[in-house]
């Protein structure tokens, strides 16, 4: 199991990827086929998709910090491969976005997943 290294994250304005080495990392030719890629990419390791931040990078720092502190690369990627969305994968270990925590605090609820569930029930969203 390989731990995340913060310097190996890459963000292109929308997608957060991880370029560091990890067990099971595939090459571009393994993913796309050697005949469909530029020759300079043959044998080059392909970065792993971590998350998409569509409209802004807000919350990305908290996301990365929680990810690095609570998951190994392989563990997180296995959750994504099983069909979970990135935020849902982090929620399996108690993650809450800064915006949700702020809202819970303002409304007087505990800043936990249980507090979030309680608030949603009381507001009749669940």
Buried (B, 14 or more C-beta within 10 A) or exposed (E): EBEBBEEBBEBEEEBBBBBBEBEEBEBBBEEEEEEEBEEEBEEEBBBBEBBEBEEEEEBBEBBBEBBBEBBBBBBBBBBBEEEBEBEEBBBEBEBBBEEBBEBBEEEEBEBEBEBBEBBEEEEEEE
